[in-house]
Amino acid sequence: MATTAAVEALDPPEARPRRHRLSFGKVAAAAFAIVLSLATGLWIDHLVRDLFSRADWLGYAAIGVVAIGTLAFLVVVGRELAGMMQLTAIQKLKSEVAEAATLGNSKAARATTARLVHLLAANPRTAKGRARLAETEGEIIDAPHLLELTERELLAPLDRDARRIILAASKRVSIVTAVSPRALVDLGYVLYESARMIRAMAELYGGPPGTLGLMRLMRDVIAHLAVTGSIAVGDSLIQQVLGHGLASKLSARLGEGVINGLMTARIGIAAMDLCRPMPFRALKRPGIGDFLADLTPGASKSGGSNGV
């Protein structure tokens, strides 16, 4: 069926973490940040000295404010670094899971399973799965089957929640951009919902990101979709998916809303790939077809008639 092929064409390729290499841009940014920090320090020193020359209590008050601000800044930096380290640890764990399954190393599979249980221990949705895995600790299970069991028990409920997150964000984008008067509003709202969705996805899978971590995830998602040519949805492809009959009935604005909703779903699927601590093996990776019927009521019926 042509419609089935068109729906599969909308599915983004599996996203993988980018290798973050040192570049001249990063070196320049770090150098300017150091210079800015030194300039800020000199300015604060000059300000405090000036306040002391006016009145001692002003100088001591300034020192107190600077100390509080510095402490708060260090706490923020610590949280950002912790979030970045957690994201890196999850991506490393995902690679180790894939390696253990490929090599059939039962010891490595047990170790990665234990780390996954620890990672998701605070999530009540995984309580039943963790109990089921605890019952298998004395059993002899080969690596592939153990990892498949771990994926089903731990990640199946989280994957269902991830699908709900993607669908909810895609619906909101589809509705809002269909009625918004400006393209700039459309773009801003898509970015806002995408950021919310990616943050929720990371928190769901055990890696709550800070601001820098969220920016890194968004950059990786957008870069992946851009490189693979999956970020745009063509009108001809939409007509194949929806069916020419339904597509012709949609107004221009409603059609744009549907397209933006599908694009948001693509972003969500790519974010799921990056945030999920295991590769898809035992469970099916979601595709655009899982969200199409909810975003475009009547598409399935129309698509069925087209595919004949």
C-alpha positions in Angstrom: 0.0 0.0 0.0 1.3 3.4 -0.9 -0.1 4.9 2.3 1.8 2.5 4.5 5.1 3.2 2.6 4.4 7.0 3.0 3.8 6.6 6.8 7.1 4.6 7.1 8.9 7.3 5.2 7.9 9.8 7.8 9.6 7.8 10.6 12.9 9.4 11.6 16.0 7.2 11.6 17.1 6.1 15.1 19.0 9.0 16.7 22.4 8.4 18.3 24.4 10.7 20.6 26.7 13.0 18.8 30.4 13.0 19.6 31.3 16.2 21.2 34.7 17.2 20.0 36.9 20.2 20.9 36.5 22.9 18.3 38.0 26.4 17.7 34.5 27.8 18.5 34.5 26.1 21.9 38.0 27.3 22.6 37.1 30.9 21.7 33.9 30.7 23.8 35.9 29.4 26.8 38.5 32.2 26.4 35.9 34.9 26.2 34.1 33.4 29.2 37.3 33.6 31.2 37.9 37.2 30.2 34.4 38.1 31.1 34.7 36.4 34.5 38.0 38.3 35.2 36.3 41.6 34.1 33.3 40.9 36.4 35.6 40.1 39.3 37.6 43.3 38.9 34.4 45.3 38.6 33.0 43.7 41.8 36.3 44.4 43.6 36.3 48.0 42.5 32.6 48.4 43.6 33.3 46.9 47.1 36.3 49.1 47.7 34.3 52.1 46.6 31.5 51.3 49.0 34.0 50.8 51.9 35.4 54.3 51.1 31.9 55.7 51.5 30.8 53.7 54.6 32.0 50.5 56.2 28.5 49.1 56.5 27.9 49.5 52.8 31.1 47.6 52.1 30.2 44.7 54.4 26.7 44.6 52.9 28.2 44.3 49.5 30.5 41.5 50.6 27.5 39.6 52.0 25.5 40.1 48.8 28.5 38.9 46.7 29.0 35.9 48.9 25.3 34.9 48.6 25.4 35.4 44.8 28.6 33.4 44.4 27.2 30.5 46.5 23.9 30.5 44.5 25.9 30.5 41.3 28.1 27.6 42.4 24.9 25.6 43.3 23.5 26.3 39.8 26.8 25.3 38.2 26.9 22.1 40.3 23.3 21.2 39.2 24.1 21.8 35.6 27.3 19.7 35.7 25.4 16.9 37.5 22.7 17.0 34.8 25.3 16.8 32.0 27.1 14.0 33.8 23.8 12.1 34.2 23.0 12.4 30.5 26.5 11.2 29.6 26.2 8.3 32.0 22.8 7.2 30.4 24.2 7.3 26.9 27.3 5.3 28.0 25.0 2.8 29.7 23.0 2.4 26.5 26.2 1.6 24.6 27.2 -0.9 27.2 23.8 -2.6 27.0 24.1 -2.9 23.2 27.7 -4.3 23.5 26.7 -6.9 26.2 23.9 -8.1 24.0 26.1 -8.3 20.9 28.9 -10.2 22.7 26.5 -12.4 24.7 28.4 -11.5 27.9 26.1 -12.6 30.8 28.3 -11.0 33.5 28.2 -7.6 31.6 24.4 -8.0 31.1 23.9 -8.6 34.8 26.0 -5.5 35.6 24.2 -3.3 33.2 20.8 -4.6 34.4 21.8 -3.7 38.0 22.8 -0.2 36.8 19.4 0.2 35.0 17.6 -0.8 38.1 19.5 1.7 40.2 18.9 4.4 37.6 15.2 3.9 37.6 14.8 3.0 41.3 13.1 6.3 42.2 10.5 5.9 39.5 7.3 4.2 41.0 6.3 3.0 37.5 9.2 0.5 37.5 8.5 -1.0 40.9 6.8 -4.1 39.5 9.5 -4.6 36.9 12.3 -4.2 39.5 10.6 -6.9 41.7 10.3 -9.2 38.8 14.0 -8.8 37.9 15.0 -9.4 41.6 13.3 -12.8 41.4 15.6 -13.8 38.5 18.9 -13.0 40.3 19.6 -16.6 41.2 18.6 -17.9 37.7 20.9 -18.6 34.8 19.8 -16.5 31.9 21.9 -15.8 28.8 22.7 -12.1 28.1 20.3 -11.4 25.2 17.3 -12.9 27.0 18.2 -11.1 30.3 18.4 -7.8 28.5 15.2 -8.4 26.7 13.5 -9.3 30.0 14.9 -6.1 31.5 13.7 -4.0 28.7 10.1 -5.4 28.9 9.9 -5.2 32.7 11.6 -1.8 33.2 11.0 0.2 30.1 7.6 -0.9 28.8 5.6 1.3 31.2 8.0 4.2 30.6 7.7 3.8 26.8 3.9 4.1 27.2 4.3 7.3 29.1 6.7 8.6 26.5 4.2 8.0 23.8 1.6 9.9 25.7 4.1 12.8 26.2 4.8 12.9 22.4 1.1 12.7 21.5 0.0 15.4 23.9 2.8 17.8 22.7 2.0 17.0 19.0 -1.7 17.7 19.6 -1.1 21.0 21.3 1.2 22.1 18.5 -1.2 21.0 15.8 -4.1 22.9 17.4 -2.2 26.1 18.4 -0.4 26.5 15.1 -3.6 25.9 13.1 -5.2 28.9 14.7 -2.2 31.2 15.3 -2.1 34.3 13.0 1.7 34.5 12.5 4.4 32.1 11.3 6.7 33.5 14.0 4.2 32.5 16.7 4.1 29.0 15.1 7.9 28.7 15.3 8.1 30.0 18.9 5.4 27.6 20.1 6.9 24.6 18.3 10.2 25.4 20.0 8.5 25.8 23.4 6.6 22.6 23.2 9.7 20.7 21.9 11.7 21.9 24.8 9.0 20.9 27.3 8.7 17.5 25.6 12.4 16.8 25.6 12.8 17.8 29.2 9.8 15.5 30.2 11.4 12.7 28.2 14.7 13.0 29.9 13.1 13.1 33.4 11.0 10.1 32.5 14.0 8.0 31.7 16.0 9.0 34.7 18.2 11.8 33.4 16.6 15.2 34.5 18.6 17.8 32.5 19.5 21.3 33.6 19.4 24.2 31.2 22.7 23.2 29.5 21.7 19.6 29.3 18.4 20.5 27.7 20.2 22.7 25.2 22.5 19.8 24.4 19.6 17.4 23.9 17.8 19.8 21.7 20.9 20.5 19.6 21.5 16.7 19.2 17.8 16.1 18.2 17.6 19.0 15.7 21.0 18.1 14.3 20.1 14.5 13.8 16.8 15.4 12.0 18.5 18.0 9.9 21.4 15.7 8.9 19.0 12.8 8.0 16.7 15.1 6.1 13.8 14.3 8.5 12.9 17.7 9.8 10.7 18.8 6.9 7.5 17.2 5.8 6.6 17.7 2.1 3.1 18.4 0.9 3.2 15.5 -1.5 4.1 13.1 1.3 1.3 14.5 3.5 -1.2 13.9 0.6 0.0 10.3 0.4 -0.4 9.8 4.1 -3.7 11.5 4.5 -5.1 10.6 1.2 -5.8 13.2 -1.5 -9.5 13.3 -0.6 -8.9 14.3 3.1 -5.9 16.5 2.2 -8.1 18.5 -0.3 -10.7 19.1 2.4 -8.2 20.6 4.9 -7.8 24.3 5.0 -4.3 25.7 4.5 -4.1 26.6 8.2 -5.4 23.3 9.4 -3.0 21.5 7.0 -0.1 23.5 8.5 -1.2 22.5 12.0 -1.1 18.8 11.0 2.3 19.2 9.5 3.6 20.9 12.6 2.1 18.2 14.8 3.8 15.5 12.7 7.1 17.4 12.9 6.8 17.6 16.7 6.1 13.8 16.8 9.3 13.3 14.9 11.2 15.4 17.3 9.7 13.4 20.2 10.7 10.1 18.7 14.3 11.3 18.2 14.3 12.6 21.8 13.1 9.2 23.0 16.0 7.5 21.1 18.5 9.8 22.9 17.0 9.7 26.4 16.1 6.0 26.6 18.8 4.0 28.5 18.4 0.9 26.3 18.3 0.4 22.6 15.0 -1.0 21.2 15.3 -4.8 21.0 12.4 -6.6 22.6 10.0 -3.6 22.3 8.9 -1.9 19.1 10.2 1.6 18.5 7.3 4.0 18.0 6.7 5.5 14.6 4.7 8.3 13.1 1.9 5.7 12.4 1.4 5.4 16.1 0.3 9.1 16.3 -1.2 9.7 12.9 -4.7 8.6 13.6 -4.9 10.9 16.7 -3.4 13.9 14.8 -5.4 13.4 11.6 -8.9 11.9 12.4 -10.1 10.2 9.2 -6.6 9.6 7.8 -6.7 5.9 8.3 -10.0 5.6 6.6 -8.9 7.8 3.7 -5.5 6.1 3.5 -7.2 2.7 3.3 -9.2 3.8 0.3 -6.1 5.3 -1.3 -4.0 2.2 -0.9 -6.4 0.0 -2.8 
